[in-house]
């Protein structure tokens, strides 16, 4: 399995409710919504990204998903980067 692209990683972060199965479900729901819209170029690009990300997630085990570093490496205003 290839590594996730930057865009796939970001998409997963947007839809990250917890488990791999939940991310897959959220992306599938978004994919259905995009199918209902007229096919615009940007929507085609988004559908392709969702499809590629779904394929990656389906090939991945739950353990591999849990091991992904999906948290940003920057500090939001008002937060501390000290653990």
DRENTORKOL-3810 file (N, C-alpha, C; in nm, 4 decimals):
REM DRENTORKOL-3810
@n.u->0.0842; n.v->-0.1182; n.w->0.0000; ca.u->0.0000; ca.v->0.0000; ca.w->0.0000; c.u->0.0886; c.v->0.1244; c.w->0.0000
@n.u->0.0547; n.v->0.2194; n.w->-0.0816; ca.u->0.1321; ca.v->0.3430; ca.w->-0.0862; c.u->0.0957; c.v->0.4318; c.w->0.0326
@n.u->0.1824; n.v->0.5257; n.w->0.0616; ca.u->0.1551; ca.v->0.6193; ca.w->0.1712; c.u->0.0469; c.v->0.7173; c.w->0.1291
@n.u->-0.0229; n.v->0.7722; n.w->0.2263; ca.u->-0.1248; ca.v->0.8733; ca.w->0.1987; c.u->-0.0591; c.v->0.9987; c.w->0.1437
@n.u->-0.1267; n.v->1.0607; n.w->0.0485; ca.u->-0.0788; ca.v->1.1889; ca.w->-0.0015; c.u->-0.1126; c.v->1.2978; c.w->0.0994
@n.u->-0.0535; n.v->1.4138; n.w->0.0809; ca.u->-0.0830; ca.v->1.5286; ca.w->0.1661; c.u->-0.2332; c.v->1.5590; c.w->0.1632
@n.u->-0.2938; n.v->1.5602; n.w->0.0429; ca.u->-0.4367; ca.v->1.5904; ca.w->0.0299; c.u->-0.5234; c.v->1.4832; c.w->0.0945
@n.u->-0.4867; n.v->1.3564; n.w->0.0795; ca.u->-0.5631; ca.v->1.2484; ca.w->0.1433; c.u->-0.5565; c.v->1.2615; c.w->0.2949
@n.u->-0.4392; n.v->1.2914; n.w->0.3464; ca.u->-0.4223; ca.v->1.3107; ca.w->0.4909; c.u->-0.5089; c.v->1.4260; c.w->0.5419
@n.u->-0.5065; n.v->1.5364; n.w->0.4692; ca.u->-0.5873; ca.v->1.6515; ca.w->0.5088; c.u->-0.7359; c.v->1.6197; c.w->0.5032
@n.u->-0.7785; n.v->1.5474; n.w->0.4017; ca.u->-0.9197; ca.v->1.5104; ca.w->0.3904; c.u->-0.9603; c.v->1.4234; c.w->0.5087
@n.u->-0.8789; n.v->1.3282; n.w->0.5452; ca.u->-0.9089; ca.v->1.2431; ca.w->0.6605; c.u->-0.9193; c.v->1.3282; c.w->0.7868
@n.u->-0.8314; n.v->1.4243; n.w->0.8032; ca.u->-0.8362; ca.v->1.5112; ca.w->0.9215; c.u->-0.9665; c.v->1.5901; c.w->0.9285
@n.u->-1.0151; n.v->1.6330; n.w->0.8138; ca.u->-1.1413; ca.v->1.7079; ca.w->0.8103; c.u->-1.2568; c.v->1.6209; c.w->0.8583
@n.u->-1.2568; n.v->1.4959; n.w->0.8185; ca.u->-1.3671; ca.v->1.4044; ca.w->0.8500; c.u->-1.3361; c.v->1.3109; c.w->0.9659
@n.u->-1.2368; n.v->1.3420; n.w->1.0457; ca.u->-1.1895; ca.v->1.2505; ca.w->1.1493; c.u->-1.2795; c.v->1.2504; c.w->1.2727
@n.u->-1.3818; n.v->1.1640; n.w->1.2743; ca.u->-1.4645; ca.v->1.1544; ca.w->1.3941; c.u->-1.4128; c.v->1.0511; c.w->1.4929
@n.u->-1.3174; n.v->0.9710; n.w->1.4553; ca.u->-1.2643; ca.v->0.8731; ca.w->1.5493; c.u->-1.2018; c.v->0.7543; c.w->1.4798
@n.u->-1.2823; n.v->0.6564; n.w->1.4422; ca.u->-1.2284; ca.v->0.5319; ca.w->1.3876; c.u->-1.2187; c.v->0.5363; c.w->1.2353
@n.u->-1.1448; n.v->0.4400; n.w->1.1820; ca.u->-1.1327; ca.v->0.4266; ca.w->1.0367; c.u->-1.2706; c.v->0.4061; c.w->0.9738
@n.u->-1.3528; n.v->0.3214; n.w->1.0348; ca.u->-1.4871; ca.v->0.2946; ca.w->0.9822; c.u->-1.5725; c.v->0.4214; c.w->0.9807
@n.u->-1.5593; n.v->0.5048; n.w->1.0822; ca.u->-1.6364; ca.v->0.6296; ca.w->1.0872; c.u->-1.5903; c.v->0.7288; c.w->0.9808
@n.u->-1.4602; n.v->0.7334; n.w->0.9549; ca.u->-1.4095; ca.v->0.8217; ca.w->0.8495; c.u->-1.4595; c.v->0.7723; c.w->0.7138
@n.u->-1.4563; n.v->0.6415; n.w->0.6916; ca.u->-1.5067; ca.v->0.5841; ca.w->0.5665; c.u->-1.6538; c.v->0.6196; c.w->0.5493
@n.u->-1.7338; n.v->0.6040; n.w->0.6534; ca.u->-1.8767; ca.v->0.6355; ca.w->0.6454; c.u->-1.8998; c.v->0.7829; c.w->0.6139
@n.u->-1.8236; n.v->0.8704; n.w->0.6769; ca.u->-1.8384; ca.v->1.0149; ca.w->0.6532; c.u->-1.8002; c.v->1.0503; c.w->0.5103
@n.u->-1.6932; n.v->0.9912; n.w->0.4597; ca.u->-1.6512; ca.v->1.0181; ca.w->0.3217; c.u->-1.7515; c.v->0.9630; c.w->0.2213
@n.u->-1.8066; n.v->0.8449; n.w->0.2493; ca.u->-1.9086; ca.v->0.7879; ca.w->0.1602; c.u->-2.0319; c.v->0.8772; c.w->0.1551
@n.u->-2.0704; n.v->0.9323; n.w->0.2687; ca.u->-2.1851; ca.v->1.0236; ca.w->0.2732; c.u->-2.1570; c.v->1.1495; c.w->0.1909
@n.u->-2.0386; n.v->1.2030; n.w->0.2038; ca.u->-2.0008; ca.v->1.3215; ca.w->0.1254; c.u->-1.9984; c.v->1.2888; c.w->-0.0232
@n.u->-1.9521; n.v->1.1694; n.w->-0.0559; ca.u->-1.9441; ca.v->1.1269; ca.w->-0.1965; c.u->-2.0831; c.v->1.1224; c.w->-0.2582
@n.u->-2.1814; n.v->1.0738; n.w->-0.1843; ca.u->-2.3194; ca.v->1.0684; ca.w->-0.2338; c.u->-2.3711; c.v->1.2087; c.w->-0.2611
@n.u->-2.3414; n.v->1.3018; n.w->-0.1718; ca.u->-2.3845; ca.v->1.4396; ca.w->-0.1912; c.u->-2.3228; c.v->1.4976; c.w->-0.3176
@n.u->-2.1967; n.v->1.4720; n.w->-0.3416; ca.u->-2.1304; ca.v->1.5243; ca.w->-0.4607; c.u->-2.1877; c.v->1.4636; c.w->-0.5885
@n.u->-2.2357; n.v->1.3392; n.w->-0.5821; ca.u->-2.2964; ca.v->1.2761; ca.w->-0.6989; c.u->-2.4257; c.v->1.3452; c.w->-0.7377
@n.u->-2.4942; n.v->1.4039; n.w->-0.6400; ca.u->-2.6217; ca.v->1.4702; ca.w->-0.6664; c.u->-2.6038; c.v->1.6052; c.w->-0.7336
@n.u->-2.4878; n.v->1.6640; n.w->-0.7172; ca.u->-2.4605; ca.v->1.7950; ca.w->-0.7752; c.u->-2.4219; c.v->1.7805; c.w->-0.9219
@n.u->-2.4383; n.v->1.8889; n.w->-0.9971; ca.u->-2.3921; ca.v->1.8875; ca.w->-1.1346; c.u->-2.2414; c.v->1.8715; c.w->-1.1350
@n.u->-2.1923; n.v->1.8035; n.w->-1.2371; ca.u->-2.0492; ca.v->1.7732; ca.w->-1.2445; c.u->-1.9694; c.v->1.8965; c.w->-1.2841
@n.u->-1.9189; n.v->1.9646; n.w->-1.1865; ca.u->-1.8283; ca.v->2.0774; ca.w->-1.2077; c.u->-1.6862; c.v->2.0241; c.w->-1.1946
@n.u->-1.5922; n.v->2.0943; n.w->-1.2528; ca.u->-1.4523; ca.v->2.0493; ca.w->-1.2489; c.u->-1.4033; c.v->2.0320; c.w->-1.1057
@n.u->-1.4294; n.v->2.1300; n.w->-1.0191; ca.u->-1.3846; ca.v->2.1205; ca.w->-0.8807; c.u->-1.4487; c.v->2.0016; c.w->-0.8100
@n.u->-1.5760; n.v->1.9766; n.w->-0.8407; ca.u->-1.6449; ca.v->1.8637; ca.w->-0.7786; c.u->-1.5872; c.v->1.7316; c.w->-0.8280
@n.u->-1.5500; n.v->1.7262; n.w->-0.9560; ca.u->-1.4861; ca.v->1.6054; ca.w->-1.0079; c.u->-1.3539; c.v->1.5806; c.w->-0.9375
@n.u->-1.2774; n.v->1.6869; n.w->-0.9143; ca.u->-1.1506; ca.v->1.6737; ca.w->-0.8423; c.u->-1.1748; c.v->1.6249; c.w->-0.6997
@n.u->-1.2770; n.v->1.6769; n.w->-0.6357; ca.u->-1.3085; ca.v->1.6360; ca.w->-0.4987; c.u->-1.3564; c.v->1.4909; c.w->-0.4955
@n.u->-1.4396; n.v->1.4527; n.w->-0.5920; ca.u->-1.4843; ca.v->1.3128; ca.w->-0.5981; c.u->-1.3653; c.v->1.2194; c.w->-0.6169
@n.u->-1.2729; n.v->1.2570; n.w->-0.7024; ca.u->-1.1535; ca.v->1.1750; ca.w->-0.7268; c.u->-1.0708; c.v->1.1627; c.w->-0.5992
@n.u->-1.0539; n.v->1.2735; n.w->-0.5274; ca.u->-0.9796; ca.v->1.2706; ca.w->-0.4021; c.u->-1.0495; c.v->1.1814; c.w->-0.2995
@n.u->-1.1801; n.v->1.1934; n.w->-0.2890; ca.u->-1.2562; ca.v->1.1095; ca.w->-0.1955; c.u->-1.2425; c.v->0.9626; c.w->-0.2346
@n.u->-1.2563; n.v->0.9334; n.w->-0.3635; ca.u->-1.2445; ca.v->0.7940; ca.w->-0.4095; c.u->-1.1064; c.v->0.7367; c.w->-0.3792
@n.u->-1.0021; n.v->0.8133; n.w->-0.4056; ca.u->-0.8659; ca.v->0.7677; ca.w->-0.3778; c.u->-0.8444; c.v->0.7462; c.w->-0.2285
@n.u->-0.8976; n.v->0.8383; n.w->-0.1478; ca.u->-0.8831; ca.v->0.8274; ca.w->-0.0029; c.u->-0.9604; c.v->0.7076; c.w->0.0502
@n.u->-1.0818; n.v->0.6871; n.w->0.0000; ca.u->-1.1601; ca.v->0.5699; ca.w->0.0406; c.u->-1.0873; c.v->0.4409; c.w->0.0061
@n.u->-1.0284; n.v->0.4350; n.w->-0.1118; ca.u->-0.9543; ca.v->0.3146; ca.w->-0.1513; c.u->-0.8389; c.v->0.2892; c.w->-0.0550
@n.u->-0.7676; n.v->0.3930; n.w->-0.0190; ca.u->-0.6564; ca.v->0.3799; ca.w->0.0756; c.u->-0.7065; c.v->0.3306; c.w->0.2119
@n.u->-0.8145; n.v->0.3908; n.w->0.2604; ca.u->-0.8677; ca.v->0.3540; ca.w->0.3914; c.u->-0.9197; c.v->0.2110; c.w->0.3925
@n.u->-0.9805; n.v->0.1668; n.w->0.2839; ca.u->-1.0338; ca.v->0.0300; ca.w->0.2779; c.u->-0.9227; c.v->-0.0749; c.w->0.2762
@n.u->-0.8073; n.v->-0.0402; n.w->0.2200; ca.u->-0.6935; ca.v->-0.1332; ca.w->0.2165; c.u->-0.6173; c.v->-0.1348; c.w->0.3492
@n.u->-0.6396; n.v->-0.0349; n.w->0.4301; ca.u->-0.5663; ca.v->-0.0158; ca.w->0.5548; c.u->-0.6340; c.v->-0.0929; c.w->0.6687
@n.u->-0.5544; n.v->-0.1438; n.w->0.7600; ca.u->-0.6107; ca.v->-0.2072; ca.w->0.8791; c.u->-0.6448; c.v->-0.0999; c.w->0.9825
@n.u->-0.7264; n.v->-0.1366; n.w->1.0791; ca.u->-0.7573; ca.v->-0.0429; ca.w->1.1875; c.u->-0.6307; c.v->-0.0057; c.w->1.2643
@n.u->-0.5433; n.v->-0.1029; n.w->1.2823; ca.u->-0.4178; ca.v->-0.0760; ca.w->1.3550; c.u->-0.3308; c.v->0.0238; c.w->1.2783
@n.u->-0.3243; n.v->0.0091; n.w->1.1458; ca.u->-0.2458; ca.v->0.1025; ca.w->1.0641; c.u->-0.3079; c.v->0.2419; c.w->1.0693
@n.u->-0.4410; n.v->0.2492; n.w->1.0676; ca.u->-0.5089; ca.v->0.3781; ca.w->1.0769; c.u->-0.4798; c.v->0.4440; c.w->1.2111
@n.u->-0.4898; n.v->0.3656; n.w->1.3178; ca.u->-0.4647; ca.v->0.4197; ca.w->1.4518; c.u->-0.3213; c.v->0.4689; c.w->1.4671
@n.u->-0.2297; n.v->0.4129; n.w->1.3905; ca.u->-0.0890; ca.v->0.4519; ca.w->1.3991; c.u->-0.0569; c.v->0.5776; c.w->1.3190
@n.u->-0.1508; n.v->0.6230; n.w->1.2345; ca.u->-0.1268; ca.v->0.7428; ca.w->1.1542; c.u->-0.1151; c.v->0.8658; c.w->1.2436
@n.u->-0.0241; n.v->0.9536; n.w->1.2102; ca.u->-0.0105; ca.v->1.0811; ca.w->1.2804; c.u->-0.0991; c.v->1.1817; c.w->1.2075
@n.u->-0.2207; n.v->1.1970; n.w->1.2548; ca.u->-0.3180; ca.v->1.2828; ca.w->1.1870; c.u->-0.3419; c.v->1.4137; c.w->1.2603
@n.u->-0.2530; n.v->1.4480; n.w->1.3486; ca.u->-0.2695; ca.v->1.5718; ca.w->1.4231; c.u->-0.1741; c.v->1.6767; c.w->1.3691
@n.u->-0.2187; n.v->1.8017; n.w->1.3632; ca.u->-0.1326; ca.v->1.9065; ca.w->1.3079; c.u->-0.0089; c.v->1.9270; c.w->1.3944
@n.u->0.0993; n.v->1.9678; n.w->1.3293; ca.u->0.2226; ca.v->1.9911; ca.w->1.4031; c.u->0.2473; c.v->2.1400; c.w->1.4261
@n.u->0.1401; n.v->2.2163; n.w->1.4307; ca.u->0.1498; ca.v->2.3587; ca.w->1.4588; c.u->0.0726; c.v->2.3885; c.w->1.5871
@n.u->0.0965; n.v->2.5033; n.w->1.6440; ca.u->0.0312; ca.v->2.5429; ca.w->1.7679; c.u->-0.0715; c.v->2.6495; c.w->1.7374
@n.u->-0.1944; n.v->2.6258; n.w->1.7795; ca.u->-0.3019; ca.v->2.7238; ca.w->1.7617; c.u->-0.2825; c.v->2.8359; c.w->1.8629
@n.u->-0.3302; n.v->2.9543; n.w->1.8289; ca.u->-0.3202; ca.v->3.0676; ca.w->1.9192; c.u->-0.3876; c.v->3.0333; c.w->2.0523
@n.u->-0.3195; n.v->3.0605; n.w->2.1604; ca.u->-0.3749; ca.v->3.0347; ca.w->2.2926; c.u->-0.3427; c.v->2.8962; c.w->2.3459
@n.u->-0.2831; n.v->2.8097; n.w->2.2631; ca.u->-0.2475; ca.v->2.6755; ca.w->2.3072; c.u->-0.0973; c.v->2.6696; c.w->2.3343
@n.u->-0.0587; n.v->2.5676; n.w->2.4052; ca.u->0.0825; ca.v->2.5466; ca.w->2.4349; c.u->0.1302; c.v->2.4230; c.w->2.3600
@n.u->0.2547; n.v->2.4242; n.w->2.3124; ca.u->0.3069; ca.v->2.3056; ca.w->2.2468; c.u->0.3854; c.v->2.2178; c.w->2.3414
@n.u->0.3753; n.v->2.2428; n.w->2.4700; ca.u->0.4410; ca.v->2.1623; ca.w->2.5708; c.u->0.3437; c.v->2.0550; c.w->2.6172
@n.u->0.3856; n.v->1.9305; n.w->2.6083; ca.u->0.2972; ca.v->1.8194; ca.w->2.6486; c.u->0.3100; c.v->1.7892; c.w->2.7949
END
